[in-house]
Amino acid sequence: MSIKSAFLALGLGVTLAGAALAAPLKLTPANPQPTGLKPGLSVRYAYPADVKNLAAARSALNYSSEQGAPLKGLDHRDTEIGENVLTSKRAERVVAEIRGYVRFDAPGVYTVDFLTNDGLHAEVGGQLVGEFDGRQACQETFAVEVEVPQAGWYPLKALWYQRLSTACLHMRAGPAGKRPKWMPDEAFGH
């Protein structure tokens, strides 16, 4: 094989690999589809002495946790300093394990992202759709394109933590090519 042919083959391989990475993540719907869901999302809290990353958040939940009041959805605007976060009992150093389902009303390709302060690891339909491992003000995660093969409920699980000062957690979604919008509370169940 000539050097020119080798570079062409390498270029084709890189292009194909890039195209494969750019394909939307295919979500897996809940099977069977749940019925009789309660509105919102289930949440379990831990209150560690400090939390700076997702590994510490997971450890805190494994050490000691308690069930919290359900979340109405994932549209929690930036809090004021001293205001309790989500439905927890504290304003700072809070870890939340969030579980339930999110409903997509139509099949298609969607863009999904989150706004978070601080860390987040979020999965929908078996795919990682949002992650930030660190501390930040209320900022976006990288937008991810997902393929929703059918209308219905998709499992959602998220690990989130807040360290100091203010906190936020939002999920947004919209048809590919359009700006994502806040997911309404009615789109969540547990």
Phi, psi and omega per residue, in radians:
M1 nan 2.326 3.133
S2 -1.296 2.855 3.106
I3 -1.073 -0.707 3.135
K4 -1.073 -0.772 3.131
S5 -1.123 -0.684 3.133
A6 -1.111 -0.759 3.107
F7 -1.137 -0.677 3.094
L8 -1.109 -0.762 3.123
A9 -1.127 -0.740 3.109
L10 -1.088 -0.773 3.112
G11 -1.069 -0.723 3.112
L12 -1.129 -0.730 3.115
G13 -1.097 -0.744 3.116
V14 -1.135 -0.728 3.126
T15 -1.099 -0.784 3.131
L16 -1.139 -0.704 3.110
A17 -1.119 -0.730 3.110
G18 -1.104 -0.699 3.117
A19 -1.137 -0.676 3.134
A20 -1.149 -0.664 3.123
L21 -1.215 -0.494 -3.097
A22 -1.423 -0.200 -3.131
A23 -1.123 2.514 3.104
P24 -1.043 2.564 3.060
L25 -1.297 2.201 -3.113
K26 -1.477 2.071 3.139
L27 -1.434 2.596 3.089
T28 -1.854 2.096 3.139
P29 -1.207 2.758 3.049
A30 -1.067 2.388 -3.134
N31 -2.436 1.903 0.117
P32 -1.361 2.829 3.062
Q33 -1.142 2.281 -3.109
P34 -1.228 2.627 3.055
T35 -2.208 2.746 3.092
G36 1.160 0.524 3.140
L37 -1.193 2.556 2.986
K38 -1.459 2.624 3.108
P39 -1.129 2.601 3.036
G40 1.565 -2.795 -3.063
L41 -2.309 2.514 3.075
S42 -1.327 2.519 3.129
V43 -2.483 2.448 3.079
R44 -2.142 2.335 -3.047
Y45 -1.970 2.623 2.919
A46 -2.258 2.611 -3.093
Y47 -2.217 1.324 -3.105
P48 -1.292 2.884 3.076
A49 -1.135 -0.537 3.058
D50 -2.803 2.744 3.101
V51 -2.663 2.146 -3.080
K52 -2.146 -0.147 -3.128
N53 -2.756 3.025 -3.088
L54 -1.142 -0.613 3.108
A55 -1.083 -0.757 3.106
A56 -1.156 -0.618 3.106
A57 -1.130 -0.770 3.108
R58 -1.088 -0.746 3.126
S59 -1.073 -0.725 -3.136
A60 -1.080 -0.722 3.122
L61 -1.152 -0.656 3.132
N62 -1.225 -0.495 -3.110
Y63 -1.359 -0.875 -3.093
S64 -2.832 2.268 3.119
S65 -2.617 2.878 3.103
E66 -2.517 2.605 3.105
Q67 -1.213 2.403 3.087
G68 -1.932 2.978 3.038
A69 -1.102 2.475 -3.106
P70 -1.006 2.620 3.015
L71 -1.446 2.470 3.085
K72 -1.176 -0.539 -3.108
G73 3.125 -2.700 3.129
L74 -2.144 1.048 3.044
D75 -2.353 1.291 -3.083
H76 -1.929 1.754 -3.081
R77 -1.166 2.810 -3.116
D78 -0.926 2.220 -3.122
T79 -1.393 2.905 2.966
E80 -1.499 2.690 3.099
I81 -1.029 2.275 -3.141
G82 1.601 -0.177 3.132
E83 -1.453 2.319 3.119
N84 -1.016 2.528 -3.098
V85 -1.676 2.540 -3.107
L86 0.849 -2.193 3.069
T87 -1.962 0.412 -3.077
S88 -1.372 3.107 3.128
K89 -1.688 0.015 -3.064
R90 -2.361 2.841 3.121
A91 -1.713 -0.370 -3.080
E92 -2.420 2.742 3.131
R93 0.940 1.091 -3.122
V94 -2.157 2.337 3.039
V95 -2.026 2.397 3.128
A96 -2.274 2.286 2.962
E97 -1.825 2.037 -3.021
I98 -1.951 2.310 -3.132
R99 -2.442 2.661 3.089
G100 2.746 -2.521 -3.106
Y101 -2.395 2.644 2.998
V102 -2.131 2.431 -3.082
R103 -1.825 2.280 2.964
F104 -1.879 2.242 -3.028
D105 -1.422 -0.234 -3.121
A106 -2.616 2.588 3.041
P107 -1.204 2.835 3.089
G108 2.525 -3.015 3.097
V109 -1.784 2.260 -3.102
Y110 -2.150 2.667 2.956
T111 -1.764 2.245 -3.119
V112 -2.135 2.403 2.958
D113 -2.624 3.023 -3.127
F114 -2.316 2.707 2.878
L115 -1.962 2.337 -3.074
T116 -2.545 2.600 3.017
N117 -2.581 1.658 0.388
D118 -1.980 -1.624 -2.979
G119 -1.498 2.708 -3.114
L120 -2.709 2.437 2.936
H121 -2.332 1.903 -3.044
A122 -2.146 2.314 3.094
E123 -2.149 2.422 3.038
V124 -2.289 2.318 3.099
G125 0.956 0.585 3.102
G126 1.429 0.093 -3.124
Q127 -2.077 2.495 3.044
L128 -1.280 2.041 -3.069
V129 -2.047 -0.119 3.109
G130 -2.833 2.264 3.114
E131 -2.680 2.399 2.935
F132 -2.582 2.191 -3.107
D133 -2.025 1.522 -3.134
G134 2.949 -2.773 3.137
R135 -2.096 2.397 -3.138
Q136 -2.795 2.844 2.951
A137 -1.240 3.060 -3.110
C138 -1.105 1.761 -3.098
Q139 -2.365 2.849 -3.104
E140 -1.329 2.599 2.887
T141 -1.477 3.022 3.045
F142 -1.157 2.379 3.081
A143 -1.229 2.478 -3.124
V144 -2.202 2.374 3.033
E145 -1.578 2.313 3.129
V146 -2.194 2.586 3.044
E147 -1.775 2.126 3.092
V148 -1.763 1.847 -3.030
P149 -1.252 -0.403 3.137
Q150 -2.708 2.693 3.053
A151 -1.137 2.563 3.087
G152 2.497 -2.884 -3.073
W153 -1.599 2.432 3.111
Y154 -2.213 2.343 -3.140
P155 -1.064 2.447 3.110
L156 -2.245 2.299 2.988
K157 -2.489 2.441 -3.091
A158 -2.513 2.521 2.976
L159 -1.983 2.166 -3.078
W160 -2.346 2.571 3.016
Y161 -2.510 2.706 3.080
Q162 -2.255 2.355 -3.120
R163 -1.754 -1.255 -3.030
L164 -2.321 2.758 3.034
S165 1.226 -1.999 -3.039
T166 -1.793 2.971 -3.121
A167 -2.600 2.636 3.019
C168 -2.628 2.790 3.023
L169 -2.776 2.044 3.133
H170 -2.347 2.555 2.958
M171 -2.062 2.339 3.097
R172 -2.200 2.631 3.075
A173 -2.700 2.681 3.079
G174 -2.945 2.822 3.108
P175 -0.952 2.492 -3.133
A176 -0.940 2.442 -3.141
G177 1.561 -0.172 3.097
K178 -2.030 2.739 -3.129
R179 -1.182 2.271 3.101
P180 -1.084 2.568 3.107
K181 -2.061 2.802 3.126
W182 -0.996 2.404 3.047
M183 -1.335 2.206 -3.128
P184 -1.228 2.684 3.135
D185 -0.965 -0.578 -3.103
E186 -1.150 -0.231 -3.124
A187 -1.440 -0.024 -3.077
F188 -2.077 2.513 3.084
G189 -2.616 2.791 3.089
H190 -2.579 nan nan
